[in-house]
Amino acid sequence: MSRRILSAVALLVLATGAWLLLRPGEPLPSGVSGGIVYVSDRDGMPALYWRRLPRDRERRLTFGSEGAAEPSVSSDGTRVAFSMGGRIAVVPVTGGDPRVLTLGVDWRDAQPAWLPDGRRLVVSARRRGAERAGLHLLDLAPDGSVARHPLTQPHAEDDTSPAPSPDASFVVFVREQHLMRVDLADGRVRRLTGGFKRDRSPRFLPSGRIVCAWTEGKRHGIDSIDADGTSREPLVEGWAFYRTIAPSPDGRFLAATLTWDAGSRSLAALLGAAREEVHLLDASGRDVATLEGSGRHASHSPDWGR
């Protein structure tokens, strides 16, 4: 290959890399509203950022020497629960000092999810030194105390990704890569999905149906399912791996963590610019915009508030 061709290829690679690092923000579809919270390591330590859609700039919510993860917005859109080092804390979307709810001493907590009443959280909790995690209900009292109630007993793997139902009568979660549900009234646990698809990140739509991401072999996708596990319907299937998904309050869009896309991001991976991004999907699962993304840092784990 001649030097001229090699130089042209090098310039193309550099130009593409620069575009991946510095590409401008994309216009959002009409009807996108509310706010999203997500995790970004743009300043080194993973922290929470809040952005009012469609046009406002992001605002950092958490600071300090310990990383924040797994944000969940309360149903009234005023508070964000998150995990940090085995503890659960809450911070207002307007900013301020976080309120630490659990200390991570007897139990190490993760993946908080608000119940619709805004007074209770479900977490994936692991007793210190234990191998597996189960689900616990945290009841937040006005005096600042927190009562803990175990919901499930873990089996071969952790119970993860809790998603309370809109009527707060049960919680959907992931066990052994399938969807389960536990009824809050009597603690009954039942399986919702099976087969070869490995499910993750279940969330409820306003209609009461569940959306979840999945992997089967080298294929990935997002499905919608009735709350009893029936009527499973595909939204999207392909090479894009979405690690987490979060529906908008009106159910018209999904905010998703795009971890990789073997169909279109191979050049970014080759250049070392592939980082997790927050993407906007429409109700059919079509990728319509990048909400937060950069080749210089990762953005992930979005949740949607009002």
N, C-alpha and C positions, 0 to 999 in steps of 0.2 A: 504494500500500500504506500502511495506517494506521501511525501511530507505535507503537500497541500491538502490531501484528503484527511490525513491525521489531524492537521490543524483545524480543519472545518468541523470534524467530529468533536474535537476538544472544545471548540467554541460553542457548539450546540449543547454539549453536556453542561458547560459552565452557565450558559444562558438559561437552560432548563432548571438547573439548581438554584440560580438566583430567583427565578420566578416562583419556585416552590417555597423558597424562604420568605419572599417579600410580596407574594401575590396580594392584590387588593381584596377588600371584603366584597362578598357577593350580595346583590340585591335579594331581599327576601320576598316570598310570595305575599299577595294581599291576604289579609286576615290573620297574619301571625301576630299574636299579642301575649301579654303576660310577662313573666320574667323567668329566667333560668339561672340556676346555681350550678357550678361545675368546679372541678378540681384542676388546677394548673400549677406546674413547677417552673413558671417563667422567671421567678425570682429566686430559684434554687430549691427552697423548701416547698413541698406541696401545700397549697393553700386554697381556700374557697373564694370564688369570685361570683358576684351577682351582676346580671345584665338585664335591664329592662328592654324588652323587644317592642318594636322592631329596630330602633335606631340608636338607643343610648349606648354609651361606652360602659365597659365593665368596671366594677368597683370591688376592691379586695375586702373580704369580710374577716379573715382570720390572720393573725400574726403570731410570731413567737418562734421558738426553736424546735417545735414538734409539728410534724406534718398532719394535715387534716385530710379526711377521706370520707367517702360514702355519704354525701349529703342527702337529706330528705326534707322537703319543704312542707310545713304544716298546711292543713286544708284552707286556712284563712289567708295564707300567703305572707304571714308576718314573721315567721321564725324558721330557722334551718337547724335540724338536728344532724350531727355528724359524729364520726368516730375519730379517735386519736390515741394510739398506743394502748388499746384495750379499754378505753374509757369512752363514754358518751357525753357530749356537750351540746348546748343549744345557743345560737347566736341570732339576734334580730337581723332581718334583711336590711334594716337601716344602719347597721353597724353597731359596735359597742363591744364590751367585754363578754366573752362566752360564759355561760353558766354550766359548770361541770355537774352532771347528774350522777354518774357512776364513777368509782375510783379505780377500777381495774385491779382490785386487791384479791377478793375471793373469786370474782368472775371477771373474765376478759370479754368485753362486749364489742360487737361490730354490726354493721349493716342496719342502722335504725330505720324504722318506717313508722310514720304517724298513723294512728287511727283517726277517723274523721272528726271525732270530738275534740282533738287537739290537746287532750289531757293524758293520753296514753301512747306509748311506743312499743313496738315489737322489735326485738333485737335477736341476733344470733349470739348465744352466750356459751362460753367455754369455761368450766371450772379450772382454775389455775392448776396446771399439771395434768389435766385430763386430756385424752386423745381426741374426743369428738365434741361437737357443739350442738346444742339444742336451742329451741326458740323459747324466749322468756317475754312476758308482758311486764312492762314498767309502768306503774301508775304514779303520775306526778301530782303530789299534793300541793295545795296553795302555800303551805308553810315551807316548801322547799324539799321535803322528804320524798323519797322514792321507794315505793313498795314493789317487790319483785315476785312474779308468779310464773313458775315453769309451765310451759305449754306442751312441749314435746320431749321425748327421750330419744337421743340420737342412736342410730343403728350403726351400720358399717361405715358411713361417711357423715360429714357434718350436715345439719339442717341449716340452709342458707336462704338468702334472698327473700325475706318475708314481704308479703304484699297484702295488707288488710283489705277486705271487701268494702265496697261503698256503704253497705249497711252495718258494718262493723260486727257481723255475726260470725265470720270465719276469716282465716288467714291462709293464703296460698303461699307455698314455699317450695324449695328444691331439695329433694333427697335422692341421692344416688343418680343424679342427672335426669330425674323425672319430676313432674309437678305433683305435689301433694296438697291437701288442705286439712286444716285442723279447725274444728268448730269450737268457738269460745265458750259456748254454754255447757258442753259436756266433755270437751277434750277429745272427741272422736277424731281419729286420723284416717283419711282414705286417699287412695291413689287416684290421680286424674289422668295421667298420661303414661304410656308405655311404648314399646317398640324400640326401633333403632335410633330414633332421634334423641340427641342429648340436649335437654332443655336448660335454659338459663334466663335470668332476669324477667320473671313474670311481673306484669303490671296490669291494673284494671283500667279499662276504658269507661267513660261516663255511662255507656250502655249496660255495663255490668259484665261484658265479655272480657276475657283475659287476652293480652298479647304477650308473647314470649319469643325470645331468640332461640335458635337451635343450631346444632351441627350434626351432620350425618356423613361420615367419611370425610371427603374433601369439599363437600357442599355445605353451605350455610344459608340461613334464612330467618324469616319472622313469620309466625302463624298467629291467628286469632282462634280462641277456643271458648266455648260456653263455660260457665262457672262450675258445671258438673262434669266437665271433661269431654263433653260430646261436641259434635259439629266443628271439628277442627278444620280450618280453612287456611291455605297459604296466602300470605300477602306478598312476599318476595322470596326468591331463591336464586342463589348464584355463588359468586366467589368472594363477596364482601362479608367479613366477619365483624358483626356488631356485638360487642361484649356486654353492653347494657343498653336498655331502651327506657324511655319515659314519655308517656302520652301528655299532650297539652290538655289543659282543663276542659276544652271543648271537644277533644277527641279528634280534631282535624289533622293534627301533626304528631310526629314522634321526634324527640331529641335523642340521638343515639351516639354511643361511643364507637367510632369506627377504628378498629385495631389494625386491620389490614384489608386490602382488596387485591387479590391475586390477579384480577382481570384488568386493573388499570393503574396500579401503584407500583409496578415492578421497577420502573426507572427511579422513583423516589427512594425505594429501598436500596437500589444499587448505589445511589448517591449519599446514602446515610441520612436522608431527610425524612424518612418515614417515621412519624410520631403519631400517637393516638390523637384523634380529632373529634370534635363534637359536630355531628351532621344533623341536618333537618330533613326528615322524611315526611311525605304526605301520607294520608290515611291508607293509601294502597301500598305503602312501603317504598315508593319511588324516592330516590335521593334527589332533593331539589336545591340544597344549598349547604355550604359549610358555615356553621355558626361560630366555631372557634377552632383555628388550626394554624400551625406554624411548623416549619422544619426545624426550628430552634428549641422548641419545648413541647411537652405533651399537654393536652387538654382532654378531660374525660369525665365520666360518671355524672352526667347532667341529671337534674331533676327540675320539674316545671312548676312554677307557682303562678298565682293570679296577679 
